[in-house]
Amino acid sequence: MTLQQLETELKLRNFSPRTIKAYLFYNQKLLAHCNKPPEQVTEDDVKGYLAYMMADRKAAPSSTALIKAALKFHYDDILKKGIVSFKPPRTERKLPAVLTKEEVKKLIESAQTKKSRLILEMLYSSGLRLSECLNMKAKDMEIKEKIGWVRHGKGGKDRPIILAEHLIEDIEQYLSKKEPEDCLFTNKEGRQLSARNVQKIVKTAARRAGISKKVSPHTLRHSFATHLLDSGTDLRRIQELLGHSNLQTTQIYTKVSTEELKKVKSPLDQIDVGENATS
């Protein structure tokens, strides 16, 4: 099977453009590394390439897991060779960075334009992935119902999203200049905004707001989920709103939520310590 045929298979299975690009890249790198056609690649070739990426190229565990997934799809799922059956290294489970509600407020207020502000508000108020925000069309908004729709999200799934009440008027006004098939957010030429455009909007607002944390569009999604959990929203409902296929993915926010933690009193607060220390 050629890489072009692999690309066709990936498209037929509705993989995202980003995943297709990554899978093709790593499969091409494997072939260059072992200097063999796909039909001759062995388990030792795959292990050798992964060992090279980990030891020589210092690939992170998450990158190694992606490489393994890319190779497994090609050689096990498609070619049925069964040569990528070994376990990948354990990935680090880092807790997501989350903004406080006050930081979200400062971030939104630091937007330089009305459109930038609306993008920040949408990312936070609806928990959108960056790609979902970019691909959203005017027709996906159901203003009267106060909901919107993510079409063909991660895994090719559709799901409803909530719209904040105080955004309804702004969105309605924004939509009045759009055709149903138009992307919700476009540049001055009417073309879809790029991921880099939105990343720059978020970073600029964070800098203007004086937020020292590393802030990205995904930080607003993490903050959306954590703040919902803080306010008592059921974890399964949050899972649905985020579009997670696995509840375990959503459960990470229980480790970030601080509301329950604030209810726990330190044992030091339960001891009557005298003021006898001298400076």
C-alpha positions as CSV (number, residue, x, y, z in Angstrom):
1,M,0.0,0.0,0.0
2,T,1.3,3.4,-0.9
3,L,1.1,6.5,1.3
4,Q,-1.5,7.9,-1.1
5,Q,-3.7,4.8,-0.5
6,L,-3.2,5.2,3.2
7,E,-4.4,8.8,2.9
8,T,-7.5,7.6,1.1
9,E,-8.2,5.1,3.9
10,L,-7.8,7.8,6.5
11,K,-10.2,10.1,4.7
12,L,-12.8,7.3,4.2
13,R,-12.8,6.7,7.9
14,N,-13.4,10.4,8.5
15,F,-10.1,11.2,10.4
16,S,-9.5,14.9,10.9
17,P,-7.1,16.7,8.5
18,R,-4.7,17.2,11.4
19,T,-4.7,13.5,12.3
20,I,-4.3,12.5,8.6
21,K,-1.3,14.8,8.3
22,A,0.4,13.3,11.4
23,Y,-0.3,9.7,10.4
24,L,1.1,10.2,6.9
25,F,4.2,12.1,8.3
26,Y,5.2,9.3,10.8
27,N,4.5,6.5,8.3
28,Q,6.7,8.3,5.8
29,K,9.5,8.7,8.4
30,L,9.4,5.0,9.3
31,L,9.9,4.0,5.7
32,A,12.8,6.4,5.4
33,H,14.3,5.1,8.6
34,C,14.3,1.4,7.6
35,N,14.5,2.0,3.9
36,K,11.9,-0.6,3.0
37,P,8.5,-0.7,1.3
38,P,5.5,-1.1,3.6
39,E,5.1,-4.8,2.7
40,Q,8.6,-5.6,4.0
41,V,8.4,-3.7,7.3
42,T,8.7,-6.0,10.4
43,E,8.0,-5.6,14.1
44,D,11.7,-5.1,14.7
45,D,11.7,-2.2,12.2
46,V,8.8,-0.5,14.1
47,K,10.5,-1.1,17.5
48,G,13.8,0.2,16.1
49,Y,12.1,3.4,14.8
50,L,10.3,4.1,18.1
51,A,13.5,3.4,20.1
52,Y,15.3,5.9,17.8
53,M,12.6,8.5,18.3
54,M,12.6,8.1,22.1
55,A,16.3,7.8,22.8
56,D,17.9,9.8,20.0
57,R,15.2,12.4,19.2
58,K,13.9,12.6,22.7
59,A,10.3,12.3,21.7
60,A,7.8,13.0,24.5
61,P,5.6,10.0,25.7
62,S,2.6,11.7,24.1
63,S,4.4,12.0,20.7
64,T,5.5,8.4,21.0
65,A,1.9,7.2,21.6
66,L,0.8,9.2,18.5
67,I,3.6,7.6,16.4
68,K,2.5,4.1,17.6
69,A,-1.1,4.9,16.8
70,A,-0.2,6.1,13.2
71,L,1.9,2.9,12.6
72,K,-0.7,0.6,14.1
73,F,-3.5,2.0,11.9
74,H,-1.3,1.3,8.8
75,Y,0.3,-2.0,9.5
76,D,-2.3,-3.7,11.8
77,D,-5.7,-2.2,10.9
78,I,-5.2,-1.9,7.2
79,L,-2.4,-4.3,6.2
80,K,-3.3,-6.8,8.9
81,K,0.4,-7.5,9.7
82,G,-0.1,-7.5,13.5
83,I,3.4,-6.0,14.1
84,V,2.5,-3.0,16.3
85,S,0.9,-4.9,19.2
86,F,3.5,-4.0,22.0
87,K,2.6,-1.4,24.7
88,P,3.6,2.2,24.2
89,P,5.4,4.1,27.0
90,R,3.0,5.5,29.6
91,T,2.0,9.1,28.8
92,E,2.3,11.8,31.5
93,R,-1.0,12.9,32.9
94,K,-0.5,16.6,33.3
95,L,-3.4,18.5,34.9
96,P,-4.8,21.2,32.5
97,A,-4.2,24.8,33.2
98,V,-7.3,26.6,34.3
99,L,-8.2,30.3,34.7
100,T,-10.1,31.7,37.6
101,K,-13.4,33.4,36.9
102,E,-11.8,36.7,37.6
103,E,-9.0,35.9,35.1
104,V,-11.6,35.0,32.5
105,K,-13.4,38.3,33.1
106,K,-10.1,40.2,32.7
107,L,-9.2,38.2,29.5
108,I,-12.5,39.0,27.8
109,E,-12.4,42.7,28.8
110,S,-8.9,42.9,27.3
111,A,-10.0,41.9,23.8
112,Q,-9.1,44.5,21.2
113,T,-12.2,44.3,19.0
114,K,-15.8,43.2,19.3
115,K,-15.2,40.2,17.1
116,S,-12.2,39.1,19.3
117,R,-14.3,39.5,22.4
118,L,-17.1,37.4,20.9
119,I,-14.6,34.7,20.0
120,L,-13.2,34.6,23.5
121,E,-16.7,34.5,25.0
122,M,-17.8,31.7,22.7
123,L,-14.7,29.6,23.5
124,Y,-15.3,29.9,27.2
125,S,-19.1,30.0,27.4
126,S,-19.6,26.9,25.2
127,G,-16.4,24.9,25.9
128,L,-15.5,24.7,22.2
129,R,-12.4,23.2,20.7
130,L,-10.5,25.6,18.5
131,S,-11.3,23.7,15.4
132,E,-15.0,23.6,16.3
133,C,-15.1,27.3,16.7
134,L,-13.3,27.9,13.4
135,N,-15.6,25.5,11.5
136,M,-18.9,26.7,13.0
137,K,-21.3,28.2,10.5
138,A,-24.0,30.8,10.8
139,K,-26.7,28.1,10.2
140,D,-25.4,26.2,13.3
141,M,-26.8,28.8,15.6
142,E,-30.3,28.4,17.0
143,I,-30.7,31.7,18.7
144,K,-34.3,31.3,20.0
145,E,-33.4,28.0,21.6
146,K,-30.1,29.5,23.0
147,I,-28.1,26.6,21.6
148,G,-25.7,26.0,18.8
149,W,-24.4,22.9,17.0
150,V,-21.0,21.5,16.5
151,R,-21.1,19.6,13.2
152,H,-18.6,16.8,12.5
153,G,-16.7,17.4,15.7
154,K,-13.9,15.1,17.0
155,G,-14.8,11.6,15.9
156,G,-17.2,12.9,13.3
157,K,-19.9,13.5,15.8
158,D,-22.5,16.3,16.1
159,R,-23.4,17.7,19.5
160,P,-25.4,20.7,20.9
161,I,-23.6,23.5,22.8
162,I,-25.0,26.0,25.2
163,L,-25.0,29.7,24.4
164,A,-24.7,32.2,27.3
165,E,-27.8,34.4,27.6
166,H,-25.9,37.7,27.6
167,L,-24.3,36.7,24.2
168,I,-27.6,36.1,22.4
169,E,-28.0,39.7,21.3
170,D,-24.4,40.1,20.2
171,I,-24.5,36.8,18.2
172,E,-27.9,37.7,16.6
173,Q,-26.4,41.1,15.6
174,Y,-23.3,39.4,14.2
175,L,-25.4,36.8,12.3
176,S,-27.4,39.5,10.5
177,K,-24.5,40.1,8.2
178,K,-23.9,36.5,7.4
179,E,-25.3,34.0,4.9
180,P,-26.3,30.5,6.4
181,E,-23.3,28.8,4.9
182,D,-20.8,31.4,6.0
183,C,-18.4,30.6,8.8
184,L,-19.3,32.3,12.0
185,F,-15.9,33.9,12.3
186,T,-14.1,35.2,9.2
187,N,-11.3,37.7,8.4
188,K,-11.7,41.0,6.5
189,E,-11.8,39.1,3.2
190,G,-14.7,36.9,4.4
191,R,-12.5,33.8,4.6
192,Q,-12.4,31.4,7.6
193,L,-10.1,32.5,10.4
194,S,-7.0,30.4,10.8
195,A,-6.0,28.7,14.1
196,R,-3.1,31.0,14.3
197,N,-5.4,34.0,14.1
198,V,-7.4,32.9,17.2
199,Q,-4.3,31.8,19.1
200,K,-2.9,35.3,18.6
201,I,-6.2,36.8,19.8
202,V,-6.1,34.8,23.0
203,K,-2.4,35.4,23.7
204,T,-2.7,39.2,23.1
205,A,-5.7,39.4,25.4
206,A,-3.9,37.4,28.1
207,R,-0.9,39.7,27.9
208,R,-3.0,42.8,28.0
209,A,-4.9,41.4,31.0
210,G,-1.6,40.7,32.9
211,I,-2.3,37.0,33.2
212,S,1.0,35.2,33.9
213,K,-0.4,31.7,33.2
214,K,0.2,30.1,29.8
215,V,-3.2,30.7,28.0
216,S,-4.4,29.1,24.8
217,P,-7.8,28.6,23.3
218,H,-7.9,25.2,24.9
219,T,-7.4,26.8,28.3
220,L,-10.8,28.4,28.0
221,R,-12.3,25.0,27.3
222,H,-10.6,23.6,30.4
223,S,-11.9,26.6,32.4
224,F,-15.5,26.1,31.1
225,A,-15.5,22.5,32.3
226,T,-13.9,23.2,35.6
227,H,-16.2,26.1,36.4
228,L,-19.3,24.0,35.5
229,L,-18.0,21.3,37.9
230,D,-17.4,23.9,40.6
231,S,-21.0,25.1,40.2
232,G,-22.4,21.6,40.7
233,T,-23.1,20.5,37.1
234,D,-23.2,16.7,36.8
235,L,-20.0,15.2,35.3
236,R,-21.9,13.3,32.7
237,R,-23.6,16.4,31.4
238,I,-20.2,18.1,31.2
239,Q,-19.0,15.1,29.2
240,E,-21.8,15.6,26.7
241,L,-21.2,19.3,26.4
242,L,-17.5,18.7,25.8
243,G,-18.1,15.9,23.3
244,H,-15.9,13.4,25.2
245,S,-16.6,9.8,24.2
246,N,-15.1,8.5,27.5
247,L,-16.2,9.8,30.9
248,Q,-12.6,9.1,32.2
249,T,-11.4,11.9,30.0
250,T,-13.8,14.3,31.7
251,Q,-12.9,13.1,35.2
252,I,-9.6,14.9,35.0
253,Y,-11.5,18.1,35.9
254,T,-12.3,16.7,39.3
255,K,-8.6,17.0,40.1
256,V,-8.5,20.6,39.0
257,S,-11.8,21.8,40.6
258,T,-11.0,23.7,43.9
259,E,-14.5,24.2,45.3
260,E,-14.5,21.0,47.3
261,L,-10.9,21.6,48.3
262,K,-11.7,25.0,49.8
263,K,-14.2,23.2,52.2
264,V,-11.4,21.2,53.8
265,K,-9.8,22.9,56.7
266,S,-6.1,22.6,57.3
267,P,-5.2,20.9,60.6
268,L,-3.2,24.0,61.5
269,D,-6.4,26.0,61.6
270,Q,-7.7,23.6,64.3
271,I,-4.8,24.2,66.7
272,D,-4.7,27.2,68.9
273,V,-1.1,28.3,68.3
274,G,0.1,31.1,70.6
275,E,1.9,34.2,69.5
276,N,5.2,33.7,71.4
277,A,7.6,33.7,68.5
278,T,10.1,36.5,68.3
279,S,11.5,38.1,65.1
